[in-house]
Amino acid sequence: MLRRKIEIFVEERIMKMKTRQRIILSILLVNLLFAAFAFGQSRREINFPDIMGYKTLKCDLHMHTVFSDGSVWPPVRVDEAWREGLDVISITDHIEYQPYKQDVPTNHGRSHEIAVSRARETNLLLIRGAEFTRETPPGHFNAIFLKDVNSLAVEDLIEGIKIANKQNAFVFWNHPGWKPEHKGWFDTHTTLYENKWMHGIEVVNGGSYYPEAHQWCLEKNLTMMGNTDIHQPATLLETSPGNHRSMTLVFARERSIDAVKEALVEGRTTVWFKDRLIGRKKYLDAIFKESVEIGKPYNKYRETIWVEIKNNSDIDIDLERAGTQGPRQLTLAANATTILKTGIGAKADEAPAQIELSYIARNFLIAPDKGLPVTLTIRLK
């Protein structure tokens, strides 16, 4: 309610303004008000398990501020990310595209510098980044873990990405399906890939999933990325399993910027997009196994048993039977307990020590249109 009152207040003032400079100042003012208000808000924690000895960090590594074509002051991006449960972010303002450059001085590293202290205050990891903004094809690319953003402002794209690589940056291709009429893998991408100057691709950008990019990552061993590419103020105050910020889950050795970089280089990621997880089979399988707890049967009647199954993650798991036993369809609701009723093919006292129910987790995508095979093991004795 208070946030909406602030929005109305600013809208009324903007309607009375005549100059672009005053509008920019009003945007900065409302961002500062939002930042002050953020300390009175609570953080919504995101629940995905740590897997395979790694920490699961929630990351958004593509976002914009008024230093390119975004609508917020840099520390606001930190407050929004903290409120929505993220651990790691990167502000990646455009190098070539700056519609507010008459009002905001050109300094390609400045948005990061302004946001750093706020990130420390909110215990958020902030990675220095930038976006190369070129016609499609070849399209846009993000470089993160940079040391000097201004040095990337060169005419030739390949040269700029080479400079980023000399700084040991991690480079990924943004929204490859953004312009469907130019969708595809082009010579520039082959050059970047063969020289190991491009390390990942966004399989998800904001509200869009790109199956082709998913397949390219699998075939070429590139890291799967999912980010918001957010420009406007974040207005999501309540999240749900199907309505949340798109993000990259990074499986890092520890909670540090160096560990995040090592994990990205090694491809240890999964993307959370709407009601889906998108990633490599081994990581999705580990998330499933760590998230799902199957109890012992609490009720038996003839050849039928009843079992409680807990899903301790933030995603509803959509199961479809692949074998002969168990319900044909089963949804394990996020952070909830589901009752499974199934036949066991024998009387309880004659049944084996355990039964295994074969399913496909349809919204755990290990390839385009291909769900994760899983087994529900129920111990009977």
C-alpha positions in Angstrom: 0.0 0.0 0.0 2.8 2.5 0.9 4.7 1.6 -2.2 1.6 2.3 -4.4 1.1 5.7 -2.6 4.7 6.6 -3.5 4.1 5.6 -7.1 0.9 7.8 -7.3 2.8 10.7 -5.8 5.6 10.5 -8.4 3.2 10.0 -11.2 1.3 13.2 -10.3 4.6 15.1 -10.1 5.9 13.8 -13.4 2.7 14.9 -15.1 3.4 18.5 -14.1 7.1 18.4 -15.2 8.3 19.8 -18.5 11.9 19.0 -18.8 13.6 15.6 -19.2 16.2 16.5 -16.5 13.4 17.0 -13.9 11.9 13.6 -14.9 15.2 11.9 -14.4 15.6 13.6 -11.0 12.1 12.4 -10.0 13.0 8.8 -11.0 16.1 9.0 -8.8 14.0 10.4 -5.9 11.4 7.6 -6.0 14.2 5.0 -6.2 15.7 6.5 -3.0 12.4 6.4 -1.3 12.0 2.7 -2.3 15.5 2.0 -1.0 14.6 3.6 2.4 11.3 1.6 2.5 13.1 -1.7 1.7 14.6 -1.9 5.3 11.0 -2.2 6.6 10.3 -5.2 4.4 11.1 -8.8 4.9 13.2 -11.1 2.7 11.4 -14.0 0.9 13.8 -16.9 1.2 14.1 -19.3 -1.7 14.2 -23.0 -0.9 16.3 -25.2 -3.1 18.6 -27.8 -1.5 22.4 -27.8 -1.4 23.5 -30.7 -3.7 26.6 -32.8 -4.3 28.6 -31.0 -1.7 27.9 -27.6 -3.2 25.9 -24.6 -1.9 23.0 -23.6 -4.1 23.2 -19.9 -4.7 20.3 -18.0 -6.3 21.6 -15.6 -9.0 20.4 -12.9 -11.5 23.3 -11.9 -13.6 21.6 -9.6 -16.2 19.9 -6.3 -15.1 20.0 -2.6 -16.0 19.9 0.8 -14.3 19.7 4.5 -15.4 23.3 4.2 -16.4 22.0 2.5 -19.6 18.3 2.0 -20.4 16.9 0.9 -17.0 14.6 3.0 -14.8 16.2 2.7 -11.4 19.2 3.9 -9.4 21.8 1.1 -8.9 21.3 0.4 -5.2 17.6 -0.2 -5.8 18.5 -3.3 -7.9 20.3 -4.6 -4.7 17.2 -4.0 -2.5 14.9 -5.7 -5.0 17.2 -8.7 -5.3 17.5 -9.0 -1.5 13.8 -8.8 -1.0 13.2 -11.5 -3.6 15.7 -13.9 -1.9 18.7 -13.7 -4.2 22.3 -14.3 -3.2 24.2 -13.0 -6.2 23.6 -10.3 -8.8 25.4 -8.5 -11.6 24.4 -5.1 -12.9 25.2 -5.3 -16.6 24.4 -1.9 -18.2 24.8 -1.5 -21.9 28.1 -0.2 -23.2 26.8 1.1 -26.5 23.3 2.0 -25.7 22.8 4.9 -23.2 19.5 6.8 -23.8 20.1 9.0 -20.7 23.6 10.0 -21.5 22.7 13.7 -21.6 21.5 13.3 -18.0 23.7 10.6 -16.6 27.5 10.8 -17.3 29.1 8.1 -19.3 31.1 5.9 -16.9 30.6 2.3 -17.7 31.7 1.0 -14.3 29.8 3.6 -12.2 26.6 1.6 -11.6 28.6 -1.1 -9.9 30.6 1.4 -7.8 27.4 3.0 -6.6 25.8 -0.3 -5.7 28.7 -1.9 -3.8 28.1 -0.4 -0.4 24.4 -1.3 -0.5 25.4 -4.9 -1.5 27.6 -5.2 1.6 24.9 -3.9 3.8 22.4 -6.5 2.6 24.9 -9.4 2.4 24.5 -9.7 -1.3 27.3 -10.7 -3.7 27.7 -8.1 -6.4 29.7 -9.0 -9.6 31.0 -6.3 -11.9 29.5 -6.7 -15.4 28.5 -5.1 -18.7 26.5 -5.8 -21.8 27.8 -5.6 -25.4 24.8 -4.3 -27.5 25.1 -5.1 -31.2 22.6 -5.7 -34.0 21.1 -9.2 -34.2 22.8 -11.2 -35.5 25.2 -11.6 -33.7 23.2 -10.0 -30.9 24.0 -9.0 -27.3 26.5 -10.5 -24.9 27.2 -10.1 -21.2 30.7 -10.1 -19.6 30.9 -10.5 -15.9 33.8 -10.6 -13.3 35.3 -7.6 -15.1 38.1 -5.5 -13.8 37.7 -2.5 -16.1 34.4 -2.0 -17.9 35.4 1.1 -19.8 38.1 -0.8 -21.7 35.4 -2.8 -23.4 34.0 0.3 -25.3 35.6 -0.5 -28.7 34.1 -0.5 -32.2 34.6 -4.2 -33.0 32.6 -6.7 -31.0 35.1 -9.6 -31.3 37.8 -7.2 -30.1 35.7 -6.2 -27.1 35.0 -9.7 -26.1 38.7 -10.6 -26.5 39.5 -7.7 -24.0 36.9 -9.1 -21.6 38.5 -12.5 -21.8 41.9 -11.0 -21.1 40.4 -9.8 -17.9 39.3 -13.5 -17.2 35.7 -12.5 -17.6 32.8 -15.0 -18.1 31.0 -14.2 -21.3 27.5 -15.4 -22.3 25.2 -14.8 -25.2 22.0 -13.0 -24.2 18.4 -13.8 -25.3 19.4 -15.7 -28.6 15.7 -15.9 -29.6 14.9 -12.3 -29.0 14.4 -11.6 -32.7 12.8 -14.7 -34.2 13.5 -13.5 -37.8 17.2 -13.6 -37.0 17.2 -16.7 -34.8 20.1 -19.1 -35.3 23.8 -19.8 -34.7 26.0 -17.6 -36.9 29.6 -17.3 -37.9 30.3 -14.9 -35.1 29.1 -17.4 -32.5 31.3 -20.1 -34.1 34.3 -17.8 -33.8 33.6 -17.0 -30.2 32.9 -20.7 -29.3 35.9 -22.2 -31.1 38.3 -19.7 -29.5 36.6 -20.3 -26.1 35.7 -16.6 -25.8 32.0 -17.4 -25.1 31.2 -19.6 -22.1 27.4 -19.7 -21.7 24.0 -18.9 -23.2 20.8 -17.6 -21.7 18.3 -20.4 -22.1 15.9 -18.1 -20.3 15.7 -14.3 -20.5 12.9 -12.7 -18.4 9.7 -14.5 -19.4 11.1 -16.4 -22.4 12.6 -19.8 -22.7 14.7 -20.7 -25.8 14.8 -24.5 -26.5 17.4 -24.0 -29.2 19.8 -22.4 -26.7 19.1 -25.2 -24.3 20.1 -27.7 -26.9 23.2 -25.7 -27.9 24.4 -25.7 -24.3 24.0 -29.5 -24.1 25.8 -30.1 -27.5 28.6 -27.6 -27.0 29.1 -27.9 -23.2 28.2 -24.3 -22.6 26.8 -23.1 -19.3 23.1 -22.6 -19.0 22.0 -19.2 -17.8 18.6 -17.7 -16.8 18.2 -14.1 -15.9 15.6 -11.3 -15.8 17.2 -8.6 -17.9 15.1 -6.3 -15.8 14.8 -2.7 -16.8 11.7 -1.4 -14.9 11.3 -1.3 -11.1 10.6 -4.8 -9.7 7.0 -4.9 -8.6 6.8 -8.6 -7.5 6.0 -8.4 -3.7 4.7 -12.0 -3.4 6.2 -15.0 -5.1 4.9 -18.5 -5.8 6.2 -21.7 -7.4 4.9 -20.4 -10.8 5.4 -16.7 -10.3 8.9 -15.6 -9.4 12.0 -14.0 -10.8 13.7 -16.0 -13.5 17.2 -17.0 -12.1 20.3 -19.2 -12.4 20.9 -21.6 -9.6 24.7 -21.9 -9.2 26.2 -24.8 -7.3 29.3 -23.2 -5.7 31.9 -24.6 -3.3 31.3 -21.7 -1.0 29.4 -18.4 -0.9 32.0 -16.2 -2.5 32.4 -14.4 -5.9 35.4 -16.6 -6.7 33.4 -19.7 -6.1 30.5 -18.4 -8.2 32.9 -17.8 -11.1 34.5 -21.3 -10.8 31.0 -22.9 -10.8 29.9 -20.9 -13.9 33.1 -21.9 -15.7 32.5 -25.5 -14.9 28.9 -25.3 -16.0 27.4 -26.2 -12.6 24.0 -24.4 -13.0 20.3 -25.0 -13.4 17.7 -22.4 -14.5 14.5 -21.8 -12.5 11.8 -20.5 -15.0 8.2 -20.2 -14.1 7.1 -23.7 -13.1 10.2 -25.4 -14.6 13.8 -26.3 -13.8 16.0 -26.5 -16.8 19.5 -28.0 -16.7 21.7 -31.0 -17.0 20.4 -34.4 -15.8 22.9 -34.9 -13.0 22.0 -31.6 -11.3 18.2 -32.0 -11.7 18.5 -35.5 -10.4 20.4 -34.3 -7.4 17.8 -31.5 -6.7 15.0 -34.0 -6.9 16.6 -36.5 -4.6 17.5 -33.9 -2.0 14.0 -32.3 -2.2 11.8 -35.3 -1.9 11.3 -37.3 1.3 9.2 -40.5 1.1 7.8 -41.8 4.4 7.0 -45.4 5.3 3.4 -46.6 4.6 1.2 -45.3 7.4 -1.9 -47.3 6.3 -2.2 -50.7 4.6 -5.3 -52.4 3.3 -5.1 -55.7 1.4 -2.9 -54.8 -1.6 -3.0 -51.0 -1.2 -0.8 -48.7 0.8 -0.9 -45.0 1.7 2.4 -43.0 2.0 3.3 -39.3 2.7 5.7 -37.6 0.4 7.3 -34.3 1.3 8.6 -31.8 -1.2 11.0 -29.4 0.5 11.7 -27.2 -2.5 10.0 -24.1 -4.0 8.8 -25.8 -7.1 5.8 -28.0 -7.7 7.0 -31.3 -9.1 4.8 -32.6 -11.9 5.1 -36.4 -12.2 3.8 -38.7 -15.0 3.9 -42.4 -14.5 6.4 -44.2 -16.7 5.9 -47.7 -15.2 2.9 -49.8 -14.3 2.4 -48.9 -10.6 1.2 -45.7 -8.9 -1.1 -43.0 -10.0 -0.9 -41.9 -13.6 -0.4 -38.2 -12.7 1.0 -36.9 -9.4 1.9 -33.4 -8.3 4.2 -32.9 -5.3 3.3 -29.5 -4.2 6.1 -27.1 -3.2 7.0 -27.0 0.5 4.1 -29.4 1.3 3.2 -33.0 1.9 1.3 -35.1 -0.6 -0.5 -38.4 0.0 0.3 -41.2 -2.4 -2.1 -44.2 -2.6 -0.9 -47.1 -4.6 -1.3 -50.8 -5.1 1.7 -53.1 -4.4 0.6 -56.2 -6.3 0.6 -58.4 -3.2 -0.8 -58.6 0.3 1.2 -56.4 2.7 2.6 -59.4 4.6 3.7 -61.0 1.3 5.1 -57.9 -0.3 8.8 -57.3 -1.0 11.0 -55.1 1.3 10.5 -52.2 -1.1 8.8 -51.1 -4.3 10.0 -48.7 -6.9 7.6 -46.5 -8.9 8.9 -45.1 -12.1 8.0 -41.6 -13.1 9.0 -38.7 -15.4 9.3 -35.3 -13.7 7.8 -33.4 -16.7 8.8 -29.9 -15.5 12.5 -30.9 -14.8 13.8 -30.4 -18.3 17.0 -32.3 -19.1 16.6 -31.4 -22.8 13.9 -29.5 -24.8 10.6 -31.4 -24.2 12.3 -34.1 -22.2 11.6 -34.6 -18.5 13.8 -36.2 -15.9 13.3 -39.9 -15.2 12.9 -40.5 -11.4 12.1 -43.3 -9.1 10.0 -43.2 -6.0 11.3 -45.9 -3.6 8.9 -46.9 -0.9 10.2 -49.1 1.8 7.6 -51.5 3.0 9.5 -53.3 5.7 
